[in-house]
Amino acid sequence: MKKNKPLLIIFIFIVQNVFGQIEPIITDRPDQTESAALVPKGYFQGEHGFAINFNNIANEYSVLSSLIRFGINNNFELRLVIDPQIIATEVENISGINPVSIGLKTKLIENDIIQLSLITHLQFSKIATEDFKSNYNAIATRLTAAHTLTDFLGIGYNIGVEWDGFTGAPYYIYTFTSGFALGEKFGAFIELFGNFNESFSENFADAGFTFQPTNNFQFDISAGTNINFDIADYFASVGFSYRFNCTKENG
């Protein structure tokens, strides 16, 4: 047994410095409501998912869509969004990567009553595969808030404005989610969200579950539908998230 002691010491060192015991991971998936929480300073966080969307026009598949996050300091987080997609219609199938986005999450307020942050993304029209390039670079920005009501219940909501990169008209988004703790490792949520402008309005509802085997890993599953009665639009998603410490300072 003494021969294995150095290996045990090395293992404990890795666990404490790479997967240090801090607050449980908080992700921006699987719901549409972006969290107000930032990734801790010096931590890298990856959030990945597979999704399918059925509607009257096409079946859309997101294949390992990824949100990469890095905690710059206690007030800022750097973000990268990569979204591979397959669109299947009766006529043809198209696959590729949507325009890549980079962004910043900025903490505005954090106290016992509310967490408030601002997220801004810049989408690069030409950093995409040929069939998925947009007409011009686009901006998306949203204000995100969260309240912890009890040990069992919390709520979060977003409001924002976005451009799609194809037309000059912006559209506005809203989200509202309620999250429930189901013991120490499981969680659930119910959510309403939508987007609108002068020409259209879409409203959705979804729900899902999360499982956190450790403070630094999460698995999720969710599903939802368009609640506009004249539209058939259903979607489902599964995903996983993780984080690790990139710096010795946080060990």
Backbone bond lengths (Angstrom), bond angles and torsions (degrees), N, CA, C in turn:
res aa  C-N    CA-C-N  psi(-1)  N-CA   C-N-CA  omega(-1)  CA-C   N-CA-C  phi
1 M - - - 1.455 - - 1.520 111.93 -
2 K 1.348 117.46 -33.19 1.453 119.49 -177.75 1.516 111.26 -65.20
3 K 1.354 117.02 -29.58 1.462 120.09 -179.92 1.516 111.61 -64.55
4 N 1.337 118.11 -26.98 1.462 121.99 -178.03 1.526 113.23 -89.47
5 K 1.310 117.47 -5.77 1.461 119.95 -175.84 1.523 112.99 -61.40
6 P 1.356 121.01 -43.37 1.468 119.46 176.59 1.518 113.32 -57.67
7 L 1.355 116.28 -38.55 1.470 119.27 178.18 1.516 110.88 -64.84
8 L 1.332 117.32 -39.12 1.458 120.99 178.83 1.519 110.74 -64.04
9 I 1.332 116.44 -41.87 1.474 120.54 179.15 1.524 110.13 -62.57
10 I 1.348 116.39 -42.92 1.471 120.03 179.34 1.516 110.59 -63.16
11 F 1.360 116.84 -42.51 1.456 121.01 179.71 1.526 111.07 -61.02
12 I 1.338 117.10 -45.86 1.461 120.76 179.57 1.527 110.53 -62.05
13 F 1.352 116.40 -39.56 1.470 119.80 179.18 1.521 110.66 -62.18
14 I 1.339 117.10 -43.15 1.473 120.96 -179.44 1.522 110.23 -63.77
15 V 1.344 116.77 -46.12 1.456 120.43 -179.06 1.521 111.16 -60.16
16 Q 1.324 117.57 -42.78 1.462 120.76 -176.25 1.516 112.32 -72.15
17 N 1.349 117.37 -33.17 1.455 120.15 -174.56 1.513 113.69 -94.98
18 V 1.333 117.75 -28.70 1.457 119.86 179.73 1.515 111.05 -96.73
19 F 1.320 117.55 -43.74 1.458 121.45 179.67 1.526 108.91 -115.71
20 G 1.324 116.28 55.85 1.454 122.12 -175.35 1.518 112.27 -61.28
21 Q 1.320 115.81 150.92 1.457 120.41 -177.77 1.527 109.51 -81.82
22 I 1.302 116.78 95.51 1.447 122.67 174.40 1.523 107.16 -122.18
23 E 1.305 116.24 -168.83 1.466 119.68 -179.06 1.530 110.24 -59.00
24 P 1.333 118.14 147.77 1.473 120.45 -179.67 1.525 112.14 -55.85
25 I 1.300 115.42 149.09 1.456 122.24 -179.14 1.531 110.98 -58.11
26 I 1.322 115.91 136.99 1.465 122.85 174.01 1.524 107.19 -118.25
27 T 1.313 117.39 125.08 1.457 121.64 -172.99 1.529 111.25 -114.86
28 D 1.334 115.23 166.40 1.458 121.73 173.50 1.524 111.75 -97.15
29 R 1.297 118.45 10.43 1.444 123.93 174.58 1.520 107.86 -129.79
30 P 1.324 120.73 160.82 1.467 126.81 9.27 1.530 114.17 -92.15
31 D 1.334 118.63 -6.56 1.463 118.30 -178.80 1.521 110.45 -77.83
32 Q 1.320 117.29 174.15 1.458 122.86 179.86 1.520 112.03 -87.69
33 T 1.315 117.05 -10.18 1.456 121.73 179.19 1.519 109.22 -82.27
34 E 1.314 116.70 114.83 1.457 120.62 176.60 1.524 108.99 -69.39
35 S 1.317 117.06 137.80 1.459 120.59 -179.48 1.526 110.45 -72.56
36 A 1.320 115.90 155.11 1.464 120.87 175.82 1.520 111.47 -83.93
37 A 1.339 117.47 -14.57 1.459 121.76 -176.59 1.524 111.18 -77.57
38 L 1.323 116.42 145.44 1.454 123.07 175.62 1.521 109.98 -98.60
39 V 1.326 116.08 153.89 1.453 121.04 170.60 1.529 108.16 -65.27
40 P 1.333 118.53 136.36 1.473 119.94 -179.70 1.526 112.63 -56.49
41 K 1.291 116.21 152.07 1.464 122.94 -179.79 1.525 110.73 -54.47
42 G 1.332 115.22 129.65 1.449 120.96 177.05 1.508 115.34 81.37
43 Y 1.333 117.84 4.41 1.463 121.15 -179.23 1.528 110.75 -102.42
44 F 1.318 115.26 141.82 1.459 124.34 172.91 1.521 107.18 -101.43
45 Q 1.342 116.74 132.84 1.464 120.71 -179.75 1.517 109.86 -132.27
46 G 1.314 116.02 128.02 1.458 121.70 177.35 1.508 110.65 -114.11
47 E 1.333 116.61 135.09 1.466 122.51 179.05 1.523 107.63 -129.64
48 H 1.326 116.57 117.75 1.458 121.62 -171.52 1.524 110.14 -129.16
49 G 1.335 115.93 147.44 1.453 118.54 -177.82 1.514 113.26 -153.23
50 F 1.321 113.66 158.69 1.462 122.96 173.13 1.526 106.76 -119.83
51 A 1.322 116.83 130.61 1.465 119.81 -175.62 1.516 110.40 -138.78
52 I 1.320 115.21 153.90 1.457 121.95 174.83 1.520 108.51 -134.54
53 N 1.328 115.49 138.18 1.460 122.07 -179.29 1.526 108.84 -129.87
54 F 1.345 116.02 121.85 1.460 121.82 177.28 1.520 108.55 -105.23
55 N 1.328 117.76 128.89 1.460 120.76 174.01 1.521 109.94 -145.13
56 N 1.323 115.65 -174.54 1.469 120.26 -174.89 1.521 113.09 -70.31
57 I 1.324 116.48 -18.00 1.455 120.28 -173.44 1.521 112.15 -101.00
58 A 1.336 116.93 -45.58 1.459 120.34 -173.87 1.522 110.40 -158.31
59 N 1.326 114.68 165.47 1.450 121.45 167.93 1.524 108.11 -100.80
60 E 1.309 116.35 127.47 1.458 121.04 -177.02 1.522 109.25 -116.36
61 Y 1.330 115.74 132.82 1.454 121.37 -178.54 1.530 109.10 -122.19
62 S 1.310 116.95 124.98 1.464 121.60 171.35 1.521 107.58 -96.77
63 V 1.327 115.68 124.89 1.456 121.49 -173.77 1.530 108.92 -112.91
64 L 1.312 116.13 102.75 1.455 122.76 -178.86 1.536 111.12 56.40
65 S 1.313 116.52 50.03 1.455 119.62 171.26 1.525 108.23 -62.87
66 S 1.324 117.14 140.35 1.462 120.45 -169.73 1.519 111.79 -133.62
67 L 1.321 115.10 134.06 1.455 123.07 167.35 1.520 106.67 -114.39
68 I 1.335 115.71 117.25 1.458 122.25 179.53 1.528 108.02 -105.68
69 R 1.335 116.23 127.73 1.461 121.10 -175.40 1.530 109.97 -128.02
70 F 1.347 115.21 144.09 1.466 119.80 177.62 1.519 108.98 -139.46
71 G 1.330 116.34 129.58 1.458 121.57 179.46 1.514 111.44 -80.25
72 I 1.341 116.88 105.68 1.469 121.54 179.54 1.520 110.18 -69.62
73 N 1.318 116.05 -51.00 1.458 122.71 175.01 1.530 107.45 -155.29
74 N 1.318 117.14 -162.80 1.462 119.79 -176.46 1.521 113.66 -73.69
75 N 1.341 117.80 -8.20 1.466 120.91 -175.59 1.520 114.53 -119.21
76 F 1.334 117.50 -13.06 1.459 119.70 -175.01 1.527 110.85 -136.61
77 E 1.322 113.78 145.42 1.464 122.10 177.72 1.526 108.59 -133.86
78 L 1.329 116.98 132.60 1.463 122.43 177.13 1.520 109.29 -92.24
79 R 1.353 116.99 142.72 1.465 121.38 -172.92 1.535 110.67 -135.85
80 L 1.332 115.23 145.87 1.452 122.80 176.71 1.526 107.86 -137.40
81 V 1.347 117.06 129.90 1.467 122.02 -178.64 1.527 109.11 -118.46
82 I 1.343 116.00 124.35 1.462 122.88 177.01 1.518 107.53 -127.31
83 D 1.339 117.24 126.30 1.464 120.59 -171.85 1.526 111.60 -133.41
84 P 1.344 118.10 88.24 1.469 120.54 172.35 1.531 109.87 -70.05
85 Q 1.332 116.69 144.61 1.455 119.38 -173.90 1.522 111.16 -148.84
86 I 1.331 115.56 149.08 1.464 123.03 171.86 1.523 107.49 -122.72
87 I 1.337 116.72 128.78 1.459 121.83 177.46 1.527 107.97 -116.03
88 A 1.327 115.59 120.77 1.463 121.37 -177.09 1.520 109.85 -115.27
89 T 1.329 116.73 118.75 1.457 121.96 175.57 1.530 108.56 -117.38
90 E 1.324 115.62 178.87 1.467 119.42 177.29 1.512 111.85 -67.82
91 V 1.325 117.08 -20.41 1.459 121.65 -175.91 1.526 112.05 -94.29
92 E 1.354 117.89 -44.06 1.451 120.38 -174.28 1.526 110.85 -157.60
93 N 1.333 114.63 166.49 1.460 122.64 171.96 1.517 108.96 -114.57
94 I 1.319 115.62 133.51 1.460 121.17 178.64 1.519 108.08 -124.06
95 S 1.324 116.88 134.16 1.459 120.45 178.48 1.519 109.51 -132.62
96 G 1.322 115.53 150.57 1.455 119.90 179.84 1.510 110.99 167.25
97 I 1.321 115.12 -165.10 1.462 122.18 -178.29 1.518 109.03 -117.67
98 N 1.324 116.16 127.19 1.461 121.50 176.11 1.528 110.52 -66.02
99 P 1.343 117.48 161.43 1.458 119.58 178.38 1.526 112.91 -51.78
100 V 1.315 115.78 131.45 1.460 122.41 -178.29 1.527 109.99 -73.77
101 S 1.328 115.70 142.66 1.461 121.00 179.04 1.525 110.30 -120.84
102 I 1.327 116.26 143.97 1.457 120.96 168.47 1.525 107.30 -120.47
103 G 1.318 116.28 152.71 1.458 117.89 -175.14 1.504 113.07 -156.45
104 L 1.322 113.79 178.87 1.457 122.62 -179.20 1.522 108.45 -140.62
105 K 1.336 115.70 132.72 1.461 120.74 170.88 1.522 107.46 -107.47
106 T 1.326 115.82 129.43 1.465 122.15 -176.46 1.522 109.89 -119.40
107 K 1.319 116.92 125.97 1.462 120.66 176.94 1.519 109.65 -75.96
108 L 1.328 116.34 128.55 1.462 121.47 179.69 1.527 111.66 -104.92
109 I 1.325 116.36 -48.64 1.470 121.50 -177.97 1.525 108.18 -140.83
110 E 1.317 116.43 139.97 1.459 120.95 172.09 1.525 109.19 -148.50
111 N 1.320 116.33 111.69 1.454 121.41 177.05 1.527 108.99 -148.82
112 D 1.308 117.36 -169.55 1.471 120.62 -176.67 1.526 112.89 -70.11
113 I 1.337 117.20 -16.10 1.460 120.66 -176.28 1.523 112.16 -96.95
114 I 1.348 117.20 -41.99 1.460 120.23 -172.05 1.524 110.97 -149.99
115 Q 1.322 115.20 146.59 1.454 123.16 164.10 1.522 107.26 -110.75
116 L 1.324 116.52 131.55 1.465 121.18 -176.96 1.524 109.02 -135.74
117 S 1.341 115.94 127.71 1.464 121.29 -179.93 1.527 109.97 -138.29
118 L 1.330 114.85 160.53 1.462 122.30 177.23 1.517 108.65 -119.26
119 I 1.334 116.69 129.00 1.462 122.20 178.73 1.525 108.73 -116.08
120 T 1.323 116.17 130.79 1.466 121.55 176.15 1.521 109.00 -131.37
121 H 1.332 116.41 130.45 1.459 122.22 177.19 1.527 109.75 -121.98
122 L 1.320 115.80 143.77 1.460 122.70 171.48 1.517 107.95 -114.39
123 Q 1.335 115.95 120.62 1.462 122.35 -179.56 1.522 109.26 -96.80
124 F 1.329 116.44 126.85 1.460 121.77 -177.63 1.527 109.55 -94.45
125 S 1.313 115.80 114.48 1.465 121.16 -170.86 1.520 113.32 -62.15
126 K 1.328 118.40 -33.45 1.457 121.34 -172.97 1.522 112.99 -97.15
127 I 1.334 118.39 -8.57 1.468 119.65 176.48 1.522 107.14 -88.48
128 A 1.317 114.44 75.33 1.458 123.34 -175.99 1.522 107.85 -164.64
129 T 1.324 116.40 164.18 1.459 118.46 173.66 1.528 108.96 -72.59
130 E 1.317 116.33 160.62 1.462 122.33 -166.91 1.530 113.22 -55.06
131 D 1.316 117.94 -45.62 1.460 120.83 -176.12 1.518 113.52 -72.71
132 F 1.330 117.57 -10.62 1.459 120.66 -175.08 1.527 113.25 -114.85
133 K 1.321 117.97 5.49 1.457 120.57 178.55 1.523 110.58 -67.52
134 S 1.323 116.76 141.91 1.463 121.12 177.07 1.519 109.48 -97.44
135 N 1.321 115.92 176.75 1.467 120.24 -174.96 1.526 112.99 -76.98
136 Y 1.314 116.45 -31.71 1.465 119.43 -178.52 1.528 109.79 -157.31
137 N 1.320 115.63 165.66 1.459 120.86 177.17 1.531 109.49 -63.95
138 A 1.308 116.34 148.16 1.465 120.25 -174.86 1.524 110.37 -135.28
139 I 1.321 114.99 155.09 1.463 122.56 -179.25 1.524 109.37 -117.31
140 A 1.314 115.68 142.10 1.468 122.27 172.11 1.525 107.48 -132.52
141 T 1.309 116.93 130.54 1.458 120.17 178.62 1.513 109.56 -139.67
142 R 1.321 116.51 141.63 1.458 120.28 179.59 1.522 110.30 -148.55
143 L 1.313 113.70 148.10 1.457 122.63 174.00 1.522 106.89 -97.31
144 T 1.323 116.81 128.36 1.455 120.55 -176.27 1.521 110.26 -123.54
145 A 1.331 115.62 135.33 1.463 121.64 -175.72 1.517 110.08 -132.01
146 A 1.338 115.73 152.67 1.462 121.29 178.71 1.520 109.27 -145.95
147 H 1.329 115.10 143.93 1.458 122.50 176.46 1.530 108.41 -132.07
148 T 1.323 117.18 129.90 1.460 121.43 170.92 1.520 107.71 -93.40
149 L 1.325 116.31 111.16 1.461 120.65 -175.42 1.530 111.78 -86.43
150 T 1.332 116.42 -44.80 1.461 122.20 177.39 1.527 107.49 -144.93
151 D 1.330 117.42 178.26 1.456 120.57 174.72 1.528 111.43 -64.56
152 F 1.321 116.49 -18.54 1.457 122.16 -176.45 1.528 112.87 -99.44
153 L 1.330 117.33 -29.21 1.465 121.33 -168.00 1.526 112.19 -131.47
154 G 1.336 115.13 137.05 1.453 122.29 171.91 1.514 109.76 -140.50
155 I 1.324 116.66 157.61 1.462 120.94 176.74 1.520 109.46 -128.73
156 G 1.325 115.10 154.51 1.456 120.97 176.17 1.509 109.61 -145.75
157 Y 1.326 116.77 154.40 1.453 120.36 179.24 1.517 110.09 -155.81
158 N 1.343 115.06 152.29 1.457 123.48 178.80 1.516 110.19 -129.24
159 I 1.315 116.27 148.28 1.455 122.76 164.38 1.524 107.34 -134.78
160 G 1.331 116.79 144.54 1.456 117.20 -177.30 1.511 112.96 -169.03
161 V 1.324 114.16 178.56 1.457 122.00 177.47 1.524 107.81 -134.88
162 E 1.334 116.01 138.94 1.454 121.29 -176.03 1.528 110.69 -140.52
163 W 1.329 115.03 155.35 1.462 122.71 171.07 1.518 107.73 -118.46
164 D 1.335 117.49 145.94 1.462 119.81 -175.52 1.523 113.83 -93.68
165 G 1.335 118.28 -6.94 1.455 121.13 179.49 1.515 114.59 87.51
166 F 1.335 117.26 -1.58 1.461 120.55 -179.16 1.528 112.34 -113.33
167 T 1.303 117.95 -35.15 1.461 121.85 177.27 1.525 108.80 -123.23
168 G 1.318 115.56 163.76 1.457 119.72 -179.29 1.516 113.87 -83.70
169 A 1.332 117.30 -7.04 1.461 120.52 -175.68 1.525 110.50 -85.28
170 P 1.317 118.85 129.74 1.461 120.59 176.21 1.521 110.62 -78.37
171 Y 1.296 116.23 164.21 1.458 121.18 168.92 1.526 108.05 -132.01
172 Y 1.294 115.22 157.88 1.459 121.74 -172.66 1.522 109.24 -111.81
173 I 1.324 115.97 143.82 1.464 120.17 -176.83 1.523 109.91 -123.16
174 Y 1.322 114.09 151.95 1.458 120.62 172.04 1.523 108.21 -141.93
175 T 1.311 116.72 149.37 1.457 121.86 172.96 1.520 108.46 -143.66
176 F 1.320 115.72 151.01 1.460 121.75 172.23 1.516 108.17 -147.08
177 T 1.329 117.03 123.77 1.452 121.21 -178.17 1.518 111.16 -131.46
178 S 1.315 115.95 148.30 1.460 122.23 172.90 1.520 107.96 -121.16
179 G 1.331 115.78 127.85 1.452 120.80 -177.73 1.516 111.52 -111.90
180 F 1.340 115.99 140.96 1.451 121.96 -176.49 1.526 110.08 -124.09
181 A 1.321 116.72 133.10 1.457 121.50 174.32 1.523 109.30 -85.09
182 L 1.320 115.97 124.32 1.469 121.83 178.11 1.523 107.93 -112.04
183 G 1.314 116.19 73.10 1.454 120.52 -173.43 1.512 110.54 85.58
184 E 1.335 117.17 -164.27 1.465 121.63 -175.29 1.520 113.29 -82.00
185 K 1.319 118.47 -24.64 1.459 120.46 -172.10 1.527 114.31 -115.30
186 F 1.313 118.46 -17.62 1.458 121.23 -175.94 1.527 111.02 -110.56
187 G 1.319 115.34 148.02 1.455 121.43 176.20 1.517 110.38 -142.37
188 A 1.319 115.89 164.36 1.465 121.38 178.00 1.515 108.79 -144.71
189 F 1.341 116.22 158.44 1.459 120.09 177.65 1.518 109.92 -146.03
190 I 1.329 114.93 154.97 1.461 124.21 170.54 1.520 106.40 -130.37
191 E 1.339 117.50 137.23 1.460 119.78 -169.61 1.525 112.26 -144.23
192 L 1.312 115.30 146.75 1.458 124.09 166.74 1.522 108.25 -119.71
193 F 1.334 117.27 140.00 1.459 120.01 177.19 1.514 109.40 -156.71
194 G 1.317 116.10 164.63 1.449 119.36 -179.63 1.510 111.94 -173.42
195 N 1.329 114.61 177.67 1.466 121.70 176.35 1.524 108.53 -147.61
196 F 1.321 115.10 152.72 1.459 118.88 -175.51 1.521 110.07 -160.90
197 N 1.328 114.97 158.98 1.465 122.98 166.30 1.526 107.14 -151.87
198 E 1.315 118.04 -159.42 1.467 120.41 -177.09 1.515 112.94 -67.62
199 S 1.337 117.15 -22.67 1.462 120.48 -173.00 1.522 114.32 -99.27
200 F 1.337 118.91 -25.41 1.460 119.74 -174.15 1.526 110.39 -152.88
201 S 1.306 113.93 166.43 1.459 121.19 174.99 1.519 108.84 -149.67
202 E 1.328 117.45 130.84 1.456 123.00 177.40 1.520 108.78 -128.37
203 N 1.323 115.85 139.19 1.460 121.26 179.90 1.524 109.27 -134.55
204 F 1.322 115.80 139.03 1.453 121.15 -173.57 1.529 110.19 -133.18
205 A 1.324 114.86 160.33 1.462 122.37 171.51 1.520 107.42 -135.56
206 D 1.332 116.46 140.65 1.450 120.23 175.83 1.517 110.09 -148.40
207 A 1.333 115.04 169.90 1.457 122.00 -179.90 1.517 107.85 -155.46
208 G 1.336 116.06 160.50 1.451 118.35 -179.72 1.504 112.82 -173.65
209 F 1.342 113.97 -178.18 1.454 122.31 -177.76 1.525 110.33 -132.41
210 T 1.326 115.59 152.08 1.462 121.85 174.23 1.522 109.12 -128.05
211 F 1.324 114.75 153.24 1.461 121.83 176.57 1.522 108.04 -137.16
212 Q 1.338 116.81 124.98 1.460 122.40 -179.61 1.525 109.26 -116.88
213 P 1.340 118.01 96.22 1.467 119.97 178.77 1.525 113.12 -65.86
214 T 1.365 116.34 -29.37 1.457 121.46 174.25 1.521 107.92 -138.45
215 N 1.322 116.33 176.25 1.466 120.00 178.93 1.518 112.92 -65.94
216 N 1.331 117.70 -17.72 1.456 120.77 -172.31 1.528 114.32 -114.01
217 F 1.327 117.53 7.21 1.464 120.91 178.72 1.518 110.13 -133.64
218 Q 1.337 115.01 146.81 1.464 119.96 176.41 1.522 109.79 -147.11
219 F 1.324 116.15 139.69 1.451 123.36 170.77 1.522 108.07 -116.71
220 D 1.347 116.71 148.40 1.463 118.94 -176.52 1.514 111.31 -144.64
221 I 1.326 114.22 157.61 1.463 122.43 174.10 1.522 107.63 -146.91
222 S 1.335 117.01 140.82 1.470 120.20 -177.73 1.516 109.91 -156.23
223 A 1.325 115.30 163.57 1.462 121.78 177.67 1.516 108.64 -157.32
224 G 1.346 115.66 156.01 1.457 118.92 -179.40 1.512 111.87 -164.74
225 T 1.333 114.59 -176.45 1.461 120.46 -177.03 1.520 110.57 -153.08
226 N 1.307 114.92 156.63 1.463 121.44 170.65 1.523 108.17 -74.13
227 I 1.320 117.24 129.92 1.469 119.37 -178.02 1.525 112.25 -100.07
228 N 1.338 117.24 9.20 1.461 119.99 166.38 1.523 107.32 -73.23
229 F 1.301 118.08 121.89 1.461 121.55 -168.43 1.523 113.67 -67.04
230 D 1.322 118.61 -19.96 1.460 120.56 -177.96 1.520 112.65 -93.02
231 I 1.337 117.82 7.23 1.459 120.87 -176.85 1.522 110.03 -126.61
232 A 1.333 117.34 130.07 1.456 122.43 172.54 1.527 108.10 -95.46
233 D 1.314 116.96 111.48 1.458 121.11 -173.94 1.527 107.86 -152.86
234 Y 1.341 116.95 111.42 1.460 121.79 -176.75 1.524 109.12 -127.93
235 F 1.324 116.94 147.98 1.458 119.91 -179.44 1.521 109.96 -148.07
236 A 1.333 114.68 155.00 1.460 122.05 178.36 1.522 108.76 -148.27
237 S 1.330 115.78 154.37 1.460 119.56 -174.81 1.521 110.33 -151.48
238 V 1.323 115.74 147.10 1.463 122.67 167.52 1.524 107.13 -131.03
239 G 1.322 116.58 151.20 1.446 118.01 -178.14 1.513 112.91 -164.32
240 F 1.330 114.47 175.86 1.452 121.31 177.96 1.526 108.95 -146.40
241 S 1.312 115.73 151.51 1.461 122.11 -179.04 1.519 109.10 -139.33
242 Y 1.326 115.90 154.03 1.454 121.80 -179.14 1.524 108.80 -155.08
243 R 1.303 116.66 163.99 1.458 121.12 173.65 1.529 108.88 -149.96
244 F 1.339 115.03 156.08 1.462 119.50 174.93 1.517 109.28 -151.87
245 N 1.309 114.64 158.60 1.453 122.96 -176.91 1.522 110.17 -82.47
246 C 1.331 116.66 126.30 1.456 121.26 -178.85 1.531 112.87 -96.16
247 T 1.315 118.25 -8.61 1.456 121.25 -173.17 1.518 110.69 -128.48
248 K 1.320 115.78 149.36 1.455 121.71 176.83 1.517 110.67 -69.61
249 E 1.334 115.80 -27.08 1.464 120.60 -175.97 1.524 111.74 -58.24
250 N 1.368 116.65 -34.31 1.444 120.09 -177.55 1.528 113.09 -90.68
251 G 1.300 118.10 4.87 1.448 120.17 -177.36 1.509 113.19 -69.83
